[in-house]
Amino acid sequence: MAISKEQRKWSDGLVTAMEIALRLVKKRTPEALSARSWLETFRSALGMSVNDLAARAGVSRSAVYQMQAAEENGSVTLATLDKMAAAMGGRLVYAIVPSAAPSIPAIIQKQALQKAREIVTNSRTHMALEDQSDGLSPVDERIKEVAEELARTIPKGFWS
């Protein structure tokens, strides 16, 4: 299964949203440097008081603090985050992002290389046992070729 243009467009949009979030963190005001939640970070970066946010969201000041605490302990709902983001002129971006690799294509490429190594190594072993290894392209070159094809097509069994 190859990555569609729509998926690439979506992932580009996600990268943009994540870049904005990272810039926000990097440019935080001194008040926001102590923030422990995204709600608090965004609000502080805007220079918006808890009272202002409460009024804009139609909730009490106490509710804002409760929402920030709920976010910190992982019990906040996406609906709450969405409502508060909108009240601050923002939007909620809920995402699963790559942890080790810098992007989704990099994760796919890493898996493709791993699978290609397995395929080429197994193939070469069998060919050597059958005395058919004459004229084969260099191993690294073949692994690269197989990895490119795997990344392009993402066949069944690619992730296993």
C-alpha positions as CSV (number, residue, x, y, z in Angstrom):
1,M,0.0,0.0,0.0
2,A,1.7,3.2,-1.2
3,I,1.2,6.5,0.6
4,S,-1.4,8.5,-1.3
5,K,-1.1,12.2,-2.2
6,E,-3.9,12.9,0.4
7,Q,-1.9,11.1,3.1
8,R,1.2,13.1,2.2
9,K,-0.7,16.4,2.2
10,W,-2.2,15.5,5.6
11,S,1.2,14.6,7.0
12,D,2.7,17.8,5.6
13,G,-0.1,19.7,7.4
14,L,0.6,17.7,10.6
15,V,4.3,18.7,10.3
16,T,3.3,22.3,9.9
17,A,1.1,22.1,13.0
18,M,3.8,20.4,15.0
19,E,6.4,23.0,13.9
20,I,4.0,25.7,15.1
21,A,3.7,23.9,18.4
22,L,7.4,23.6,18.7
23,R,8.0,27.3,17.9
24,L,5.4,28.2,20.5
25,V,7.3,26.2,23.1
26,K,10.6,27.7,22.1
27,K,9.2,31.3,22.2
28,R,7.4,30.9,25.5
29,T,7.2,33.9,27.7
30,P,8.9,33.7,31.1
31,E,5.4,33.0,32.6
32,A,4.9,30.2,30.2
33,L,8.3,28.6,30.9
34,S,6.8,27.1,34.1
35,A,3.7,25.8,32.3
36,R,3.0,22.1,32.7
37,S,0.1,21.8,30.1
38,W,-0.5,22.8,26.5
39,L,-3.5,24.8,27.7
40,E,-1.4,26.8,30.1
41,T,1.5,27.1,27.6
42,F,-0.7,28.4,24.8
43,R,-2.7,30.7,27.1
44,S,0.6,32.1,28.6
45,A,2.2,32.5,25.2
46,L,-0.8,34.6,24.1
47,G,-0.5,36.7,27.3
48,M,-4.1,35.7,28.1
49,S,-5.1,35.6,31.8
50,V,-7.1,32.7,33.3
51,N,-10.0,35.1,33.8
52,D,-9.9,36.1,30.1
53,L,-9.9,32.5,29.0
54,A,-12.7,31.5,31.4
55,A,-14.8,34.3,30.0
56,R,-14.1,33.4,26.4
57,A,-14.8,29.7,27.0
58,G,-17.9,30.4,29.1
59,V,-16.6,28.6,32.1
60,S,-15.4,29.6,35.6
61,R,-11.9,30.5,36.5
62,S,-11.8,27.4,38.7
63,A,-12.8,25.2,35.7
64,V,-9.8,26.5,33.7
65,Y,-7.5,25.4,36.5
66,Q,-9.3,22.1,36.7
67,M,-8.9,21.6,32.9
68,Q,-5.2,22.4,33.1
69,A,-4.7,20.0,36.0
70,A,-6.7,17.3,34.1
71,E,-4.4,17.7,31.1
72,E,-1.3,17.4,33.4
73,N,-2.6,14.1,34.8
74,G,-3.8,12.8,31.5
75,S,-7.5,12.8,32.2
76,V,-8.6,15.7,30.1
77,T,-10.9,14.9,27.1
78,L,-10.3,15.8,23.5
79,A,-13.6,17.7,23.6
80,T,-12.3,19.9,26.4
81,L,-9.0,20.6,24.7
82,D,-10.8,21.4,21.5
83,K,-13.2,23.8,23.3
84,M,-10.4,25.6,25.1
85,A,-8.2,25.8,22.0
86,A,-11.1,27.5,20.1
87,A,-11.6,29.9,23.0
88,M,-8.0,31.0,22.6
89,G,-8.2,31.3,18.8
90,G,-6.4,28.1,18.2
91,R,-7.3,24.6,17.2
92,L,-6.6,21.2,18.7
93,V,-4.2,19.0,16.8
94,Y,-4.3,15.5,18.1
95,A,-1.4,13.5,16.6
96,I,0.7,10.4,16.9
97,V,4.2,11.5,15.8
98,P,7.3,9.6,15.0
99,S,9.4,8.9,18.0
100,A,12.8,7.9,16.7
101,A,12.6,8.8,13.0
102,P,12.0,12.4,11.9
103,S,9.0,11.6,9.6
104,I,6.5,9.0,8.5
105,P,8.5,8.4,5.2
106,A,11.6,7.9,7.4
107,I,9.8,5.2,9.5
108,I,8.7,3.5,6.3
109,Q,12.2,3.7,4.8
110,K,13.7,2.2,8.0
111,Q,11.3,-0.7,7.9
112,A,11.9,-1.2,4.2
113,L,15.7,-1.4,4.7
114,Q,15.2,-3.9,7.5
115,K,12.9,-6.1,5.4
116,A,15.1,-5.8,2.3
117,R,18.1,-7.0,4.4
118,E,16.1,-10.0,5.4
119,I,15.0,-10.8,1.9
120,V,18.3,-10.3,0.2
121,T,20.2,-12.2,2.9
122,N,17.8,-15.2,2.7
123,S,17.8,-15.1,-1.1
124,R,21.6,-15.0,-1.3
125,T,21.9,-17.9,1.2
126,H,19.6,-20.1,-0.8
127,M,21.3,-19.2,-4.1
128,A,24.8,-19.9,-2.6
129,L,23.5,-23.3,-1.4
130,E,22.3,-24.0,-5.0
131,D,25.6,-22.7,-6.4
132,Q,23.7,-19.9,-8.3
133,S,25.5,-16.9,-6.8
134,D,27.6,-15.9,-9.9
135,G,26.8,-12.6,-11.4
136,L,24.8,-11.2,-8.5
137,S,24.9,-7.4,-7.9
138,P,26.6,-6.3,-4.8
139,V,24.6,-6.9,-1.6
140,D,24.3,-3.2,-0.5
141,E,23.1,-2.2,-4.0
142,R,20.5,-5.0,-4.1
143,I,19.3,-4.2,-0.6
144,K,18.8,-0.6,-1.7
145,E,16.9,-1.6,-4.8
146,V,14.6,-4.0,-2.8
147,A,14.1,-1.4,-0.1
148,E,13.0,1.2,-2.6
149,E,10.4,-1.2,-4.1
150,L,9.1,-2.2,-0.6
151,A,8.8,1.4,0.5
152,R,6.9,2.3,-2.8
153,T,4.5,-0.6,-2.6
154,I,4.3,-1.5,1.1
155,P,3.3,-5.1,0.4
156,K,1.4,-7.4,2.8
157,G,3.7,-8.5,5.6
158,F,5.7,-5.3,5.4
159,W,5.3,-4.5,9.1
160,S,5.7,-8.1,10.4
